[in-house]
Amino acid sequence: MSEKTKLVPTNASRFPRLNLSSGVGLLILYIIMVIVISRLSPYFLGSRNLVNLPVSVAVIGMIAVFSTLLMIGGGLDLSVGANTALVGVVVASTQTQFGIVGAAAFGLMIGVLIGLINGLLVTRVGINPLITTLGMLSVVRGLAFVFSGGLSILIMDESFGQLGRGKIAGVPTLVIAALIMFIIAIIVLHRTTYGRAMYAIGSNSRASFLAALPVKRYQLIAYVLSGLGAAIAGLFLTSRLGAAAPQASTGLELKVVAAIILGGTSLTGGKGNLFGTFLGVLILGTLDNAMTLLSVSAYYQQIALGILLLLAVGLDQLRVGNLGRLLRSKY
């Protein structure tokens, strides 16, 4: 028995060492991607594309910031894409009644409320996070179509467009806002008791509870923050497009999850960092941008997204050692 105990950790340790999604590994992968894509498309390193690229990934980054925190704590939110669309529809639908500022505030409240409901269903009712947020995705997307009548709604206030299309010192406000959110989240994750507790909860929620950590309350806060991140992304996306559409951000949740897992955050919780998420978002956005420049069909882009998601989950299993145990198994 003691012999078996010694052997298993020794062999298993070989596989977690292949941490391909470490910060350095991802950075090298991204540099290689840039070199290859620039050879395939002469437009990739053009000044116009270099400005558009960070803008195109900023919305995903906004959502991924707090979703990373949630996944580190062992949670999952698949309703973020639908939440983003509903917030936009709410803002566009109520702009005449509340004014654009009031409508934006109301939209943020709706996003936070969706996160709160998700959190209560998971932490208080005990429904599985995957089932909870998948069901909420359908409900919220349906509400977006109901409130909009299935049609796009224009934003009448031109000043609101500066939120998503404006620039500060030549840098798009959308990119600045995403970077600010990343910085705030990094401080929360690494410099506060709450952030450190989320690592412990994701690693072992039972042990964290016995250590007197308010596990359910902390997880509930993470779901609320996830809803807030999706709502902020919804405001900026609606501002950038100048209109709200109920079908906006369809499939965005898969891109967010793929970027987070690719960045090193584990589906099982307890592992992850925001620098990795930042690089994961960049890699995913650059890949999308490259396929567009190379005129790759949207159908093949969907296939590529699916393959990337499977690859990200496979890397996650490699990190936690499950793939290693599978490869060593006789059956």
N, C-alpha and C positions, 0 to 999 in steps of 0.2 A: 504493500500500500504506500509506504514511504517512498519506494523507488519510483512508482508511477507519478507521485506528486512532484518528484524532482524532474522527471523527464518532460512532462507536458509543458511547463513554463519555458524550459530551455528551447524546445522546438518551436513553440508558438511565437517566441520572441523574434524569430527570423522574419516573420511577415510584417508585423507592425513597423519594423525598421524601414520598410519600403514606403516611406511617407511621401508619395509623389505630389501631394497637395500642400506641402509645407510652403511657407512664404517664398523661399528662395527657388524651390522647384517650380512653383507657379509663375514666378517672375521670368525665369529662364524660358518656360514654355511660351509665355506671352511674347517675349522678344523673338523667339523662333517663328511664332505665328506672324508677327509683323513683317519679318524679313521675307517669309514665303509669300504672303499676300501682296506685299509691295512688288514682288517680281511678277506675280500673276496679273495685277491690275496697276496701271500707271497712275490711276486716279486716287489710289488709296492714301498716299502721302501728300496729296494736294492740300493746299491751305483750307479750301472750303470743306473738304471731307474731314480734316483734322478738327475743325470747329464743330461740325455736325455730329461726329462720333460720340464725344462725351455728353452732348445734349440728348442723344437718342438712348443712352444707357442710364441717364440720371433718374428717370422714373423708376426703373427696376431697382436702382441703388437705394432710392428712398424707402421702398418697400422692404428690401432685403436687410436694411439696417436693424430694424426692430424684430423682423422675422428671425434673424440670426440669434438674437437674445432669447427669443421664445424657444427656438430649437435647441439651444444649449441647455435650457431648463427642461427639456424633454417634451416640449409641446410641438404643435404643427398647426398652421393656418393656411388652408387651401381656398379661403373665401376672399383673399386680398384683391384678386383681379376684379371680381364682381363688385366688391366694396368700392374700389376705385371708380368704376363706371357709375354706380349708384350715386356716389357723392357728386360727381359731375352733373348728373341728371337733376339732382336736388338743387344744386346751385343755379342751374339754368332755369329750372321751373319756378323758383321762388325769387328770382332777381327783381321782378317788378313789385312784389309785395314787400320784401324786406330791404331792397337795395342790394347792391353787389356785396358790400361788406357784411351785412346781416345774413345774406344768402350763403356766403362763404363760411361764416361762423356756424350757421345751421348745418351745413354740409359736414363740417368737422365733427359736430356733435353726433350726427348720424353715423359717421365712421367709427367714432369711439363707442357708440352704443352697440354697434354690431360686434366689435371686439369684446365688449362687456358681456353680451349674451353668449358668445362663444366660450368665454372664460367661465361663466356661471354653469353652463351645460357640462363643461369638462370637469371643473373642480368641485362643483356642488352636487350635480345630478349624477356624475360619474360616467358620462357617455364618452366613448373613445374619441380622441381628437380628430382622427381621420374621418370618422363618420359624421361627427358634429360639424366640422368645417366644410365637408363635402356637401352635406345637406344645406348648410347656410349659403354656400356658393349658389345652389339652385334657387333658393328662396330670394336672395338678394338680386341675382340676375333677373329673375322674374319680376321683382318690384321695379327694377330699372325700366323694363319694357312697359310695365303697367303705367307708371308715372309719366313716361314720355310718349305713350301711344305707339311705341315702336319707331319713332321718328327722331332725327337729330334736332337739337334745339340750339339756336344761335345765342351767343353771349352778346348782349346789347351794349354793355359798358366797355368802351375801348380801353380805358385805363387798366382794366383787369387783365388785358392782354400783356401788359408789361411784366406781370408776374412770371409768365412762362416764356416770353419772347424778348424781354428786356436784357440789358447788359450793365454790369458795373465794372468800370475800368477795363472795358473790352471783354470781360468774362461773362458768359450767360448767367443770369440769375438762377436758372434751373440747376446749373452745375454747382454754383456757390451754395445754394440751399442744401443740395445733396451732401456736399463736403461738410457743411456745418452739422448736419444730422449724424454723419459718421463720427465726427470729432466728439460730439456730445455722447453718443452711444459708447465710444471707446472709454471715455471718462467714467461713465456709469458702470461699465462692465469690469473695468480694472481698478478703479479708484474708490468704489463704494462697497459697503457691506452687501447691498442688494445684488450687485453684479457678481461678487465672489460666491454669494449664496446660490445663485442660479447654476453655477458649475457643480456645486455639491448636490443640488436637487436633481439635476440631470444625470449625475453619476449614480446616485442612490437616494431616491425620494424617501424611502422608509427610514434609512439611517439619518437623513436630514431631519425628518419629523421627530425621531427619538432624540436628536440633538437640540430640540426645542426651536427649530426653524419654522416659521409660518409658511409651510410649503404651499398650501392652497392659495393663500393670499398673494404670495409672490408670483405664482403661476398666473393668477387672475390679472395681476398688474401687467404681466408680459403680454397677455392676450389683448388687453386694453391698448397697450403701446403698439401692438401689431395693427390694430384697427386704426389708431391715430396715424401711423406711418402710411397706410393705404389711403386714408382720407387726405393727407397732405399731398401725396402723389396725385390723387384725383383732382385736387385744386390746380396744381401746376400743369397737369396734362390738359385739362379743360381750357385753361388760360392759353396754353401753347397752340391748341387747335382752334380756339375761338368758338367752340361749340361742344356740346355734350351729346354723346351717342350711347344708347343702351348696350350696344354690342362692343363697345370699346374695351380694351384690355382683355379680350377673350384669350385664354391660354397663358396669361401673364404669370399666373401662380406657378405654372410648371417651370417657367424660366427662372423665377425667383428661387424655387427650391433647388433647381439644378445648379444655379450660381452659388448658393450657400453651401451645398454639399461638396461641390467642386472646390470650394474655398477651404475645406477642411472641417466643417462642422458635421458632427455625426448625427445620423437619424435617431440614434438611441439616446442622445443627449450627453451632457457632461464634457464635451469637447467642442472646440471651435474658437475662432478669432475673427475680428472684423477686418483685419488687413487681408486675410485670406478671402473673405467675402468680397472685398473691394476688387481684388484681382479676378475672382470668379465672375463678377459682373462685367469687368472689362473684357475678359476672354469671351464670354457669351455674346456681348454686344459687338465685339470686333468680328466674331464669326458671322453674326447676322449681317453686319455691314458689308463684309467681304462677299457673301453670297448675293447680296443685292447688287453690288458693283459688277459682279461676274454674271449677272442676269440669270441666276439660278432660279428655277421655278419655285413658287411658293409651296407646292406639294413636296418638293425635295427638301425645302427648308424645314417643313414639319417633320420629315423623316430624320433629318440631322438633329433636330431638337430632341426627338425621342431617343436617338442613339446616345446623345450627349448626357441625357438624364440617366440612362442605363449605365453609362460609363461612370458617372459621378457616384451612383449608388454602389457600383462594383468597387470603386476606390474606397468608399466608406467601409464596405465589408472587409476589404483588405487591411484597412487601418485597425479595425477592432479585432481582427484575427479570425473572423468567421470563415473567410475564404481559405485561409491557411488550414484551418481544421478540416474543411471540406476536402481540400487537396490531399491531406494526409489520411483521410478516411479510407478504409478498405472497401467500403460499399458505395 
